């Protein structure tokens, strides 16, 4: 499932499916950071901050665990635009 399909699920309010689709997206071979961050950004704009934050943290952890620390840092920094409280927590942890 690609970014557009996950965005479509989010727009339709199918939040239970967004999380599993996100995990598949993030761990897939064709993963690209910039387009993927549109998903948690949309969720945050919709008022679903908790889910958006969960998706971002999953992404940051997955990137860090796979040795892509620069991308993990970039993901957290970008997410700070639409989840500023989460950015502060992330900085405190790292």
N, C-alpha and C positions, 0 to 999 in steps of 0.2 A: 504494500500500500504506500502510495506516495504522499507528499505534503498536501497536495490539493484535496485528496480524498480525506485526509485527517481534518483539514480545515472544514470540509463540507460536513463531517460528523459534528464538529464543534458548533458550526452555525445552526445545525438542526437540533442542538441540545442533547445529542447522544453521548453524553459525557462518560458513561460507563464503557463505551467502545473507544472513546478517544484515548484513554490511558493504555489499553492493550495495543492499539494501533501505533501509539507513540513509541512504545517499547520496541516494536518491530521495526519502525522507521529508524530509530536511533541506532539500533544494532545491525542494521542492514549494510550491505556493501556499498550502496549508492548514496550513503548519507552525506548531505551537505549542510553545514551549520547555518548559514544565513537564511536559506528558505525555511528550514525547520523551525527556527525561532519565531516564525510567524504564528505558529500554533499556540504556544503559551502566551504570546502577546495578544492574540485575539481573545483567548480565555480571560486574561486580565481585564481587557476592555469590556468584556461581558459581565464582569463582576465575579468571576470564578477564580479569584486570586489563589485560593488554597490549592486547587488543581494545577493552575499555572505554575505555582512555586514547586509543587511536587514533580512536575514534568521537567522543570529546569534542573532541580537537584539530581534527578535521575540521569539527565544528560551530562551534567558536570561530573558526577561520579563515574559514569560509563567512560567518558573521555579520559579522565584522570587514571582510571584503572587500566586503560589500554595504552597508557604512556603518552597520550596526546595532551600534555599539560598546557601547552600554549592555547589549544582550542578550548580546553576546559576553562581557562582564565578568560578567554574571549567570550565564551558563552555566558559566564557569570556577569561580566562587564556589560554585555548587551542586554541581558535580562534586567540589570539594574535600572534601565530606562523605564521599564514598565512594572517592575517590582522593586522599588527602592529599598523597602525594609528587608527584603531577602538579600540584597547586595550587602547591606551592612552585616548581616549574620554570616554570609559567606566569607567576607573579609576577616571577620573575627575568628573563623575556623581555620583559615589558611594562614 
